[in-house]
Amino acid sequence: MRFTGIARKEIRVAMLGMVDGNGHPYSWSAIFNGYDRAAMAECPYPAIPAYLDAQPPEAFGIDGVRVTHVWTDHPGDAPKVAAASLIPNVVARPEDVIGEVDAVVVATDVGHEHVDRCRPFVEAGLPLFVDKPLVDNEPDLKTFCRWVEEGRPILSGSALAYAKEFAGYRESTEPLGELRFATVTTAKSWERYGIHALSAVYPILGPGFVSARNTGGPGRSVVHLTHKRGVDVCVAAINDMYGGFGCLMLCGTRDSAQIKFADTFHAFKAQLADFVSYLRTGRRPFPWIETEELMKLVVAGIRSRDEAGREILLEEIG
């Protein structure tokens, strides 16, 4: 079985799930559909209406795709999301969208829940976009890898891979000389937000990470990563370090650069546009093996912390 794309002119998407600390159903749905400014002002995540309100009307909408159905973990949230992001249908159960939509977005960032959240739609043959991190444990990673090997259309990733602030260094780091060291920082937990930091640096270095060692403790992860290019990377994920979200430093043999992520709307829209391109063409925007390597880094960071900072080789993770 191979996914070759969706032929429908208008693609219908379901936005499913919302967990504490994550307002993607509001923001992602608005990027597709546009939004009601007054209703969005009631969004419990004030950063979302702030960056949406800063955009011109023509910034909203992607290539004939609409979010037509929504479900949230707390039933009272779904009507609020629907009103704010112009979604016509609220469903009582996530499975109710099967037969009504062409694709599904699982908009939650708790990795160990994703296999169970995705299974009904994988079995129904629906294409899926799964919020980061796809998983936070090895057995679930094996499940997703098996599904992808079977041809199931599943995409997952972080918007930080699309940050326009880092784009020049994704294209080339030649002005810096040979890279020797990088740091990248994020707020919140390694389990939920480490993938953002990893995704900022991964497209710059490319595949080839070797190991991870987490020397953090409660509420903080400080993870030393090694790469086959001879580059050391230090990732810090500290629960309340909101001032440090998306700070990237690159150090080379000739020069260095310090860059901070800022444009959330651009990154989200570029990420969702890649998903839409996948839905249209069946061609992955990046190889699955890169998602697999990133998830191994997430798992290795957790395992290292649980094992008192032992260096975990990625090859240990099946």
N, C-alpha and C positions, 0 to 999 in steps of 0.2 A: 504494500500500500504506500502510495506517495501522494502527498498533498500538492496539488497543482494550481491552487488558487480558487477564488470565488468569482463566478461569472456575473453575479447580480450587479446591476448598476448602482443600486442603493444597498449598502451593507448595514444590517441591523446588529447592534452590539448590546449585550447585557453587561451591566456594571454590578458586580456581586461582592458583598462583604464590606464591612467597615469595623475596624478595631480601634481601641483607644490609642490616641496619639497619631492617627493617620487619617487625613481628610481627603485622600485621593478621589473618592467617589464624587465629591464636590468639584474639585479642580479638573480632573481628567474629563469628566462628563461635560463641564463647561467648555473645555477646549474643543471638544467635538461639536457641541450643540449651541454654543452661546449660553447666555445666562440672564436671569432676572436680577437686576442690580439690588433692588430692595430686599428680595428674598435672600440673596447671597450675603447681604450685610449681617444676617442672623447666623451665618456659618460659625461654628464654635472655634474655628481656627482663623484668627483675624489676618494672618499673613496671606491667606488665599484671596479674600476679596481685595486686599491691598494690591497684590500683583495682577489680578484680573482687571481691576479698575484702571490700571496704568496702561492697558493695551487698547489700541484702536479697534473699532468693530470688525474691520476686515481681517484682524488677526485670528478670528475664531472660525472653526470649521476645517475639516480635513477630507477632501477627496470623496464626497458623496457617502460619508459614513455618519450614522446617527446612533447615539445611545437611546435605545427605545424602551429598555426595561431596567429596573433597579431593585435590588434586595440588600438589606443591611442586617447585621447580626442583632441589633436592637430594633424591633419593628417600628418604634417611633421615629427613628432617624430617616427611614426611607422616604416618607412623604416630604420631609424637609429638603432632602437632596433633590428629589424630583421637582419640587417647586423652584429651587434655586437654579438648577441646571436643565430645566425644560425637558424633563424625561416624562413621556406620556403614561408609562405603565409601571406600577408598583406591584410586585408579586409577593405572595405569602411564603413561598419556599424557593430556594435557588433553582431547584430542578424544574420549576414551572416554566422556565424560559426555553427549555428544550422543545424544539419544533416551532418556536416563535422568533428565534434570532439566528444569525449566521456565524456569530463568534461571541466569545465570552472574555471579559476581563475579570480576573480574580484580584481585587484591589486591596489585599491585606498583606502585611509584612511580617507575619509570624511563620517562620519557615516550617516548623514541625506540623503545622495544620494543613499545608498545601496539598499533600497527597489526597487526604480525605476531601478537601474542598474541590479538587480538580477531577477526582475519579468519575463522577457521573457524566461529566462533559467529555472526558477522554473516551469513555465507553460509548457515548452518543456520537462521537466523531466530530465534535465541534472544535474549531481552532481556539487556542487559549493564549492570552497574555497573562502572565503571573507576575505580580509585583515582587520586587526584591525583598529579601533573598529568597530564591526559589526553595531552598531547603536549609536546615541547620544541623543535619545529621546524615551519616553515611547510608543507612538503609533506605531513606527516602530519596537520596540522590540516585541510588541504584534503580529504584522504581521509575523515576523520571527518565533515566538513561534508557531503560528497557522500553518505555513508551515511545521515546524518540526513535530508537532503533526499529520499532515496529512501524514507523512512519507517522506517528501522531504529531499533528502540528501544534507545537508548544514553543513559546518564546518567553524569555524572562530577562530582566536586566535592570540596571539603575540608570536614572537620568543623568548622573554625573559623567557617564561615558559620552554624553552629548553636549557637555558644557562648552559653550562657545569661547569661554575664557581660556580653556586649555587646548583649543583646536589647533593653534599653530604648533604646539609641541607634539600633538598627535601626528602631525604631518612630518615634522623633522625636529630633532634636537641638535642638529649639526652645529649651530652657533655656540652651544655649550661645551663642545668637545665631546669626549667620551663620558657618558654618564657614570658616576660612581656611587651616588647616594640620592635618595629621595625621601621626603617625609610628606605625610598627608594626614589631616585630622578631621574628626567628626564628633558631633554630640551623640548622645544616647548610647545604647549598648552595642557591643560587637555583634551579638546575635542578630539584631535588627538593622543596624546602621553601618557595621563594618563594611558591608558590600558597597555602600556609597563611596567610602574612602578607597577601597580596592579598585572600583570602577573608574575613579579619577586617574589612577596611575597605570592601570593595566593596558589601555590602548596606546600608551606612550612606550612602554617596555615591550609589550607583546607577550605571547605565550612563553613559558619556560621558567616559571617559578619552581623552586626546588624545595623550600622548607619554610616553616613558620615556628616562631617561639614567642609565646605570650607570657610576659613577666608582670602582668597587671594583677589586680585583686578586685574586691567588691566595688562595683560601680565604675571600674576603669579597666580597660585593656590597652596594653602597650605591646604591639606585636612587631617583632623583627622578622622580616621576610628576606630570603635570598633568591637571586635570579641567576640563571645560567650565563647571562651577559656580564656577570661580575658586579652587579649593582645590588647594594643593600638598600632596603626600604623599611622605614619605620612608620607604622600606622598607630595613631592614638585615637581610641574611642572612649570618651569620658562622659558619663551620663549628663551632667549639667553644663558641659562646655559648649553652650550654644554660640558663643562668640567665635568658636574655632571650626564651625562647619565648613568643609570644603576649602581648607587652606592647603595649598600644594607648594612644595619647594623642590626644585631640581638642581643638583650640583654636578658639574662636569669638570673636565680637566682644564677648560678654558674660562668658563663663566658659570653663573648660577642665575636662577629665576625664582621669584616668589609670586604666586598667582592665587587669587581668591575667587571662588565661585560666587556668582551674584544673580544671574538671570534665570530664575526658576522656570518661568513661563517658556522661554526659548527651549530649555533642555527638555521639559515635559513634552512640548509639542513635537520636537524633533524625534523623541523616542516613540511617541504614539504614531507619528507619520511613518516610521520604520515598520511598526506593526501593521499599519494599513497596507504598505507596500508588500509585505509578506502575504497578507490576505489576498491581495490582487494577483500576485505573480506566483506564489508558492516558493519563491527564492528567499532563503534566509539572509538577513542583513549581516550576520556574522556566524561563523561556524559554531555548531553546538559544542564542540570540544572546548571552546573558550568559556562557555557558560559552565561546563563541567569543571574546568580548572579553577574558576573563581569560586565555585561552591566547595571544592576541596580546600581552598584557602580558608574559607569561613569555618569549615569543619575542623581544619587543623588548628586554627586559632582557639577554638573552644576546647579541643582535646588537650592542647598544650597547657592551657590555663588549669584544666582539671587535673593534669599530671604534673603540677608544681613547676611549670615552665620548661618542661622537656622539649627539645627541638623535635618537631614532627616533620618527617619527610612526606611530601605529597604522594610518593609512591607507596606509602603505607596505607593510603586510603583507596580502597578498591573502586 
